[in-house]
Structure formats: structure tokens, C-alpha cells
Amino acid sequence: MAVEFGTNRGLQAQVGIYTTGNRAPDDVGSAWPDERWPVSPDDWRARAREALDEGPWGYLEGGAGGEETMCANRDAFYRWRLRPRVLRDVSARDISIELLDKRFPAPFLLAPVGVQEIVHPQADLAAARAAAARGIPFVSSTVSSVPLEGIAAAMGEGPRWFQLYPARSREVIASMLRRAQSAGYEALVVTLDTTMLGWRERDLRQGYLPFLEGKGLANYFADPAFRALLGRPPQEDPRAAVETFLSVYVNPGFTWEDLAFCRELWHGPLWLKGITHPDDAIAALDHGADGVIVSNHGGRQLDGAVAALDALPAVATAVAGRVPLLLDGGVRRGADVLKALALGASAVLIGRLYLYGLAAAGEAGVGRVIDNLMADIDLTLGLCGRRSIQEVGRDLVTADGATG
Ligand SMILES: Cc1cc2nc3c(=O)[nH]c(=O)nc-3n(C[C@H](O)[C@H](O)[C@H](O)COP(=O)(O)O)c2cc1C
């Protein structure tokens, strides 16, 4: 009997995997012991670990301090349970979402992740291409390994957002925003939780900071306003260029008033990333944000900070639907995505998960991670007794498994 796929993406992916024996393509699989694709996030993580030296691995995997917040991000998901409903005809399902009047195929985006060249030579280009091929938005980091124009060119019509670390120089901020707008970035994400670099013990132990090797600086070295700060071009005096970067790239003096400058210059949607306190979410709205990203930077900045998922309900209550919310931190599987949506997010971002795919198998690896997550979301949605993301509400979850 022929299998009826319909709009059933999850079943399609499952059947594809079962019928091919989960064989990885020759070019990536031949380097692996059993020549099969990883499936679970832990398998991807293990492949990434094998592919990377200690320095890059610690940078990718680690968090700040004792990594309590990084672990708390995951733990928070375990404390919520899904409450499925049954017999509701879930044969046709739709996992697409609408975000600020744009339609996207799934409720997740690729989070901004800098310095991708330390995990794969094709870096952002590989990840951005994999996202573009599937219509998944790619959020390009300020500290990308390829200039933002090159990433845009690799993505064609693929949806792309630009993430900004507010620099100490307004000229550099203005110049980067101009460049991002002319390269077709649709939305701006300003990251607020990185006014200085967190105390990252794994990196400190290794004495490893990729910026010092000139990595992740492509946007700065290509930027006319940044270059104007240098005595000589970066290729002639790389050391001075790195030092100048270190002196401008983050700004502990940045305030809500300074944010108005970004708001004025950016003519599209503005998202503020790194908010966990409801009062900051309200301030974000007051300062013209179109959306809020509830995030603690994957636990890489302030150790001991509240888990992202734990912060979400209070932020959702404060914002009361006036702007959409996104969440990141610890998202690994379809069930995590649905829990975040139930607690008030319109979509989530994935960070380390797609980097594991990139480290293990480049563009194909990121593509596979995305495809599997989409399939997992689709099946989980149906098993919850929901046909679309719009049908996901607070009643889908219960805290600590309590059902009384
Ligand atoms: C290696 C690495 C680099 C990152 N670089 C950036 C960055 O350049 N800009 C930014 O806003 N967030 C950055 N983040 C944070 C991610 O955008 C996101 O908040 C985090 O990875 C989510 O947690 P998860 O990795 O558990 O999914 C980075 C995260 C990692 C793991």
C-alpha cells in the first residue's frame, strides 16, 4: 500500500530515514565509523566533539562560570510536561507560522552565532545556505566569519536578519546597519546581554579567544567606519586591527537612550535579544521594539541567571500579546519547541544544535538538523492533538507533571 504523505512532513521524513537505512551521503558518511546520520542532539554533539579541537569545542559548548544557567536552560524544559488531547483528526498538519506579517515554514530560526569558522571552514556560508534552502530565517551575527554581504549573496531570496552588538562607536553601528539594510536583511536583532564578555571558564582555562586570532572580525575589517579608526589596513597591521576591535565591539555604557539611535536608523522590524525581566520587556516596547527575544545567551554571559524558559511566562504576561516573543536557550527537540510556544513564544531560535550539525558535516549537517527538527515538531504537534501552531496554547503544558 502506498503511503499517503499529504502535508505530513514528519511521516515523510521518518519513512525516508527508515527506507534509506539512515545512510549519510558518501562525502560526509565515509569519515564516520558507521556511516549513518546522527539523529539525537546528543549524537550530533558527539560528532561535533570528535571533529573539534579543545579550544573551539570549549568555545562552542561552554557557558559562563559554573555553567549553572546553561544547565538550567535545559532543566527548565524537563519541568514542563505536554498534555496531549486525543481523537481530533490530526491527519493534515501545518507547522508554519506568521511573524510580523511574514510567513515562515516552521516555528524556529537559526540563532546568531559568531566565529563559525572555528567549527567549519565554510562557516556562516554553509549554515546560511542550509537555512535559505528551507526558508528558515538565518540570523547573521555581528561577529560572523564572512562579511554580511557575502552571507546575503549566498542566501539568494532566503530570509535573513542581522544581529548587532552595539559597538562603542556610533559611526560603526550606523555603517553596519546601512550595510545590512542594503544587503536585504529584513529585521534587526540588537543583543543587550553582552555589554562585556562573560566569565567563561573553559575558554579561560585554554587561554582561547578566537577574536585574538582575527577570527569573527570579517564585518569589522570590511567596514569603512571601522577601518577609519585604524592607522593602517587590517591586512598590513592585523594586531592593531584586533586591538581596535577589542576596544569598540561591546559597550558597557550602552543604555535605553542609546538604543533610540538604532531605532531611528533601522527601517524594518527591531527585535531586542537578551531580555528575561518583565520590566525590561515593557521598556523594550516603550523604546520601539517590534519583538522581544527572551534569552540568556545560552548561559554564556551571566552565570546564575534565570533559565530562559522560566523567564518566559512572566515576560509573556507583561507583554500581553502586544508584540511577539521569541525564546532561545536549550532548545533541542520538537517537544521543547512546543513547550516554549505553549508558554508564550511565537517561535524559538536554535543555537548550539545547528552548530553541532555544522561542525559534524557542514551545510549537509545543518540541513539535516533542520529537517529533523521540522519533522519532530510536526509529529509532536500531531501527537499533542493539534493541527497547527495556532492551536498551541497554555493548556498544552503543565508544570512538574501536575494535572490536578
Ligand atoms: C558559539 C556561540 C556563539 C554565539 N554568538 C552569538 C553572537 O554572535 N550574537 C548573539 O546575539 N548571540 C550569540 N550566541 C547566543 C545564541 O544566539 C543563542 O542565544 C544561544 O546559543 C541559545 O542557546 P542554545 O545554544 O542552548 O540553543 C552564541 C552562542 C554560541 C553557542
The ligand as an SDF file (V2000), in Angstrom:
LIG
                    3D

 31 33  0  0  0  0  0  0  0  0999 V2000
   29.3920   29.6120   19.9820 C   0  0  0  0  0  0  0  0  0  0  0  0
   28.2860   30.5930   20.2030 C   0  0  0  0  0  0  0  0  0  0  0  0
   28.4070   31.8800   19.6950 C   0  0  0  0  0  0  0  0  0  0  0  0
   27.3770   32.8080   19.8710 C   0  0  0  0  0  0  0  0  0  0  0  0
   27.4860   34.0370   19.2690 N   0  0  0  0  0  0  0  0  0  0  0  0
   26.4610   34.9290   19.4110 C   0  0  0  0  0  0  0  0  0  0  0  0
   26.5100   36.1710   18.7300 C   0  0  0  0  0  0  0  0  0  0  0  0
   27.4520   36.4610   17.9970 O   0  0  0  0  0  0  0  0  0  0  0  0
   25.4830   37.0330   18.9300 N   0  0  0  0  0  0  0  0  0  0  0  0
   24.4040   36.7350   19.7320 C   0  0  0  0  0  0  0  0  0  0  0  0
   23.5000   37.5570   19.8970 O   0  0  0  0  0  0  0  0  0  0  0  0
   24.3220   35.5460   20.3560 N   0  0  0  0  0  0  0  0  0  0  0  0
   25.3210   34.6310   20.1920 C   0  0  0  0  0  0  0  0  0  0  0  0
   25.2110   33.4080   20.7910 N   0  0  0  0  0  0  0  0  0  0  0  0
   23.9930   33.0680   21.5560 C   0  0  0  0  0  0  0  0  0  0  0  0
   22.9300   32.4400   20.6370 C   0  0  0  0  0  0  0  0  0  0  0  0
   22.3890   33.4150   19.7770 O   0  0  0  0  0  0  0  0  0  0  0  0
   21.7640   31.8750   21.4670 C   0  0  0  0  0  0  0  0  0  0  0  0
   21.2780   32.8530   22.3370 O   0  0  0  0  0  0  0  0  0  0  0  0
   22.1550   30.6100   22.2530 C   0  0  0  0  0  0  0  0  0  0  0  0
   23.0660   29.8140   21.5220 O   0  0  0  0  0  0  0  0  0  0  0  0
   20.9100   29.8190   22.5910 C   0  0  0  0  0  0  0  0  0  0  0  0
   21.2060   28.7230   23.3940 O   0  0  0  0  0  0  0  0  0  0  0  0
   21.4330   27.2300   22.8130 P   0  0  0  0  0  0  0  0  0  0  0  0
   22.8110   27.2190   22.2320 O   0  0  0  0  0  0  0  0  0  0  0  0
   21.2720   26.3750   24.0160 O   0  0  0  0  0  0  0  0  0  0  0  0
   20.3720   26.9780   21.7580 O   0  0  0  0  0  0  0  0  0  0  0  0
   26.2260   32.4550   20.6040 C   0  0  0  0  0  0  0  0  0  0  0  0
   26.1030   31.1630   21.0990 C   0  0  0  0  0  0  0  0  0  0  0  0
   27.1080   30.2320   20.9050 C   0  0  0  0  0  0  0  0  0  0  0  0
   26.9120   28.8260   21.4160 C   0  0  0  0  0  0  0  0  0  0  0  0
  1  2  1  0
  2  3  1  0
  2 30  2  0
  3  4  2  0
  4  5  1  0
  4 28  1  0
  5  6  2  0
  6  7  1  0
  6 13  1  0
  7  8  2  0
  7  9  1  0
  9 10  1  0
 10 11  2  0
 10 12  1  0
 12 13  2  0
 13 14  1  0
 14 15  1  0
 14 28  1  0
 15 16  1  0
 16 17  1  0
 16 18  1  0
 18 19  1  0
 18 20  1  0
 20 21  1  0
 20 22  1  0
 22 23  1  0
 23 24  1  0
 24 25  2  0
 24 26  1  0
 24 27  1  0
 28 29  2  0
 29 30  1  0
 30 31  1  0
M  END
$$$$
